[in-house]
Amino acid sequence: MSVAEREWLNLAISGDEEAFTRLVELYQTPVYNLCYRMLGNDHSAEDAAQETFWRAYRNLKRYDQQRSFITWLLSIAAHYCIDQQRKKRLPLFEMDEFPDFDIADPEIPNPEQEYNQGEEEAALHALVNKLNPQDRAAVILKYWYDCSEEEISQMLSLTVSAVKSRLHRARRQLAEMVSTQQPAAAERRRRNETSTL
């Protein structure tokens, strides 16, 4: 945290609303991105981000300055999103970032490759949607935000061993889902290839 950010935080804790507004402007993108990845649509993510900052503002005097401020904010956001998912009892997870796919020449469009990439992204969406909300939050925080297991444990109010267990379980569950879906995906590709001949 920069000196200016620390100053804004101290002013905000003492009741300066302008300083808190600056903090919101500074951290709104990572908070929104986490909410979007967990809830899956713009409107819900905007509402969740707004609620996160409202809860942070109301509880600012209880913020432990020994912790990272962004970690504290993301913790509030993750808990709120988990609660929203539990209320709806629907797996609502979207990711707007995916692993890079090899493209021979980005200047030349390749419809087949774009189609395959779209299929892979859709499959990834479907798989991650099946994780329970806390496992999903742990995976997002670990692999998209590069949070340590200790930071995730603070954010999700879990022990470090519970975080490790959740991450292990989620990776195993995703691997099992991929292995069961690969034969079906191969069969779909084979049918598509034969229908174009």
C-alpha positions in Angstrom: 0.0 0.0 0.0 1.4 3.4 -1.0 1.8 6.3 1.4 -1.1 8.1 -0.2 -3.3 5.0 0.1 -2.4 4.6 3.8 -3.2 8.3 4.3 -6.6 7.9 2.6 -7.3 4.8 4.7 -6.4 6.6 7.9 -8.6 9.6 6.9 -11.5 7.3 5.9 -11.3 5.5 9.3 -11.6 8.9 11.0 -14.7 9.6 9.0 -13.5 11.4 5.9 -15.9 10.4 3.1 -13.8 11.9 0.3 -10.9 9.7 1.4 -13.1 6.6 1.3 -14.3 7.6 -2.2 -10.7 7.6 -3.3 -10.2 4.1 -1.9 -13.4 2.9 -3.7 -12.0 4.3 -7.0 -8.7 2.6 -6.4 -10.1 -0.8 -5.5 -13.3 -1.0 -7.5 -11.9 -3.0 -10.4 -10.5 -6.0 -8.4 -13.6 -6.1 -6.2 -15.9 -6.0 -9.2 -13.9 -8.6 -11.0 -14.1 -11.0 -8.1 -17.9 -10.5 -7.8 -18.3 -11.0 -11.6 -16.3 -14.2 -11.5 -18.4 -15.5 -8.7 -21.9 -14.3 -9.7 -21.6 -14.5 -13.5 -23.3 -11.3 -14.7 -22.7 -7.6 -14.8 -25.8 -6.5 -12.8 -25.2 -8.9 -9.9 -21.5 -8.1 -9.8 -22.2 -4.3 -9.7 -24.7 -4.8 -6.9 -22.3 -7.1 -5.0 -19.4 -4.6 -5.4 -21.5 -1.8 -4.2 -22.6 -3.8 -1.2 -19.0 -4.8 -0.5 -18.0 -1.1 -0.3 -21.0 -0.2 1.8 -20.2 -3.0 4.3 -16.6 -1.9 4.3 -17.6 1.7 5.0 -19.9 0.7 7.8 -17.2 -1.5 9.4 -14.2 0.6 8.7 -13.5 1.3 12.4 -13.2 -2.5 12.9 -10.6 -3.0 10.1 -7.4 -4.5 11.5 -4.6 -2.3 10.0 -2.2 -5.2 10.3 -4.0 -6.9 7.4 -3.9 -5.9 3.8 -6.8 -3.6 3.0 -7.4 -5.2 -0.4 -7.4 -8.6 1.3 -10.0 -7.3 3.7 -12.2 -5.9 0.9 -11.9 -9.1 -1.2 -12.9 -11.1 1.9 -16.1 -9.0 2.3 -16.8 -9.4 -1.4 -16.3 -13.2 -1.4 -18.5 -13.7 1.7 -21.2 -11.6 0.2 -21.1 -13.5 -3.1 -21.1 -16.9 -1.4 -24.2 -15.8 0.6 -25.9 -14.7 -2.6 -25.2 -18.0 -4.3 -26.5 -19.9 -1.3 -29.7 -17.9 -1.3 -30.4 -18.7 -4.9 -29.1 -22.3 -4.6 -27.9 -22.0 -8.2 -24.4 -22.3 -9.4 -23.8 -18.9 -10.9 -20.2 -18.5 -11.9 -18.7 -16.9 -14.9 -15.1 -16.3 -15.8 -14.1 -13.6 -18.2 -10.5 -14.7 -18.4 -9.2 -18.0 -19.7 -5.9 -19.5 -20.3 -4.2 -18.2 -23.4 -4.7 -20.3 -26.5 -2.0 -20.6 -29.1 -2.8 -18.6 -32.3 -0.4 -18.9 -35.2 -1.0 -15.4 -36.5 -3.3 -13.1 -34.6 -3.8 -10.9 -37.7 -5.4 -13.7 -39.7 -8.8 -14.9 -38.3 -9.1 -18.6 -37.9 -12.8 -19.5 -37.6 -12.2 -23.1 -36.7 -9.8 -22.2 -33.9 -12.2 -19.5 -32.6 -15.0 -22.1 -32.6 -12.8 -24.6 -30.7 -11.7 -21.9 -28.3 -15.4 -21.0 -27.7 -16.2 -24.7 -27.0 -13.3 -25.0 -24.5 -14.4 -21.8 -22.7 -18.0 -23.0 -22.5 -16.8 -26.3 -21.1 -14.7 -24.5 -18.6 -17.7 -22.4 -17.6 -19.8 -25.5 -17.1 -17.2 -27.3 -15.0 -16.5 -24.4 -12.6 -20.2 -23.8 -12.2 -20.4 -27.2 -10.6 -18.1 -26.3 -7.7 -19.7 -25.4 -4.4 -19.5 -21.6 -3.6 -16.7 -21.8 -1.0 -14.5 -24.1 -3.2 -15.2 -21.8 -6.2 -14.1 -18.8 -4.1 -10.9 -20.5 -3.0 -10.1 -21.5 -6.6 -10.7 -17.9 -7.9 -8.7 -16.3 -5.2 -5.8 -18.7 -5.6 -5.6 -19.0 -9.4 -6.9 -15.6 -10.6 -5.8 -13.3 -7.8 -2.6 -15.3 -6.8 -3.6 -15.1 -3.1 -1.7 -17.3 -0.8 -3.4 -20.0 1.2 -3.0 -17.8 4.3 -4.7 -14.9 2.7 -7.5 -17.1 1.4 -7.9 -18.5 4.9 -8.3 -15.0 6.3 -10.7 -14.0 3.5 -13.0 -17.0 3.9 -12.7 -17.4 7.6 -11.2 -20.9 7.3 -8.0 -22.5 8.6 -5.1 -22.8 6.2 -5.5 -26.6 6.2 -9.2 -26.2 5.3 -8.2 -24.0 2.4 -5.6 -26.5 1.2 -8.3 -29.2 1.5 -10.8 -27.2 -0.5 -8.3 -26.4 -3.2 -7.2 -30.1 -3.4 -10.9 -31.2 -3.5 -11.8 -28.7 -6.2 -8.8 -29.6 -8.4 -9.7 -33.3 -8.1 -13.3 -32.7 -8.8 -12.5 -30.6 -11.9 -10.1 -33.3 -13.1 -12.8 -35.9 -12.7 -15.3 -33.8 -14.5 -12.8 -33.2 -17.4 -12.0 -36.9 -17.7 -15.7 -37.8 -17.9 -16.4 -35.1 -20.5 -13.5 -35.8 -22.8 -15.1 -38.8 -24.5 -18.3 -36.9 -25.2 -16.3 -33.9 -26.5 -14.3 -36.1 -28.8 -17.4 -37.7 -30.2 -19.0 -34.2 -30.9 -15.8 -33.1 -32.7 -15.8 -36.3 -34.7 -19.4 -35.8 -35.7 -18.7 -32.2 -36.7 -15.7 -33.2 -38.8 -17.7 -35.9 -40.6 -20.7 -33.6 -41.2 -18.4 -31.0 -42.9 -17.0 -33.6 -45.3 
